[in-house]
């Protein structure tokens, strides 16, 4: 699932320079490869800035360029021909074939102790199912991307733990997880209606992958990014585990004016959930890869913004200086939330960005795009710096990505989190005990946490609630929720102008001390109960 048809391209032949040492006395030439580093890729990215951008041309014949998704999925890597299959390392490498809109090859190189060599295209690396084509005609094709394999679930089975395919997209999973949301190297002018050419999708054009040693617990690779208005150099370190960790070092150069730069962008899908029930019949209560944006600000505040599937494009911004973390999370791991045996949304990971160093002033931006089904990613989140980059000078951003299903571990024990947000029609219990719907909107927010569960039921906990001018609060009630060992906040609001959104915030406090993250909610004009 992608926001648009993305391209996987690569055209530069970037080989490592060898250092030749001659021993005159013995008349023996010894060749030793220099160590490959991020500096090498950064130099290439810097050189590209001063060169005109050249859009790569497709090299696919119709049998591949015109194939449907179902046929493309028939092209699968052969396990008996994985790269590094004859090495003692537990990591293996496989590749994506070109096809559909993945119509230009990316160049993939292997870094070994003896040098850097290109990994040549080979049809013998793939099973093609019942597809028929002339293999001689495809001999000049290439790879669209690659997969990193590792026995993460059982020792005798190679599982795919990272996928790199299309533009600068990639996905990672940990033990017991399945693919859900995606990440990108860079986002440019996302959801900027004033941009003359719309959003730009930079491409990873070339990769250098280090051959791991037998004892290595990680894989290191580099990527060169190129687009009409930006170039970039990246170093990735993948550490698989219960929750896989990906360390990223990014050096980005601008070759043209960009109104909005998205650093560490995440892309996900939200169709419906308890805070936005489906208006179509479905056995599922929820269908999403992520259900909220979490932010840990530089000042220490924790924010939680439940996601929406809006009727119209919606952009929300959170100004943050030196963010400590942000991410798109999938809160709620009970299978009963989803009841989907085929797609297993309960096993899809969250992605948490942990910045390294100070990122300065800027904002976390959330983009919500309307979608009619789950095949389209409609959620984007990223950091955009306030300071504009200087041409020729790299923007330096280092961060760690946690691909996790243990969302609770991201917050300290003394900070309660929002377990769920429930949206309902506002109701009033009459004297005859019959519930009366009065046209208002009801919201139930459950807070829970380890320290909160230990608090006495009569603790003087209160809720600090703020609601925008477009709504009137009719009910504001906080009560102990003994089922979860937390508190439930019940709000009933009357919207003044149904065509305008309502911004709401709430947090739990005790004697002036904040106990929870801040629930930041937008009641959109197209909420089900407002239709």
Secondary structure, DSSP 8 states (H G I E B T S, - for coil): --SS-------------EEEEEETTTTEEEEEE----HHHHHHHHHHHHTS----------HHHHT--HHHHTT-EE-GGG-BTTTSSSS-EEEEEE-BTTB-S-BEEEEEETTEEEE----GGGEE-TT----TTTTTT--EEEEEEEE-SS-TT--EEEEEEESTTEEEE--TT-B---EEESEEESTT-TT-TT--B--EEEEEEEE---TT---EEEEEEEEETTEEEEEEEEEE-SSSEEEEEEEEEEESS--S-EEEEEEEE-EEEBTTB--SS--S-S-EES--EEEEE-TTS-EEEEE----SS-EEEEEEEES-SEEEEE-----GGGT--TTT-GGGB-EEEEEEES---EEEEEEEE---SSTTS--EEEEEEESS---TTS-EEEEEEEEEES-GGGGS-TTSBEEEEEEEEEEEEE-TTS-EEEEEEEEEEEEEE-HHHHTS-TT--EEEEEEE-TTEEEEEEEEEEETTTTEEEEEEEEEES-TTS-EEEEEEEEETTEE-B-EEEEEE-TT-GGG-
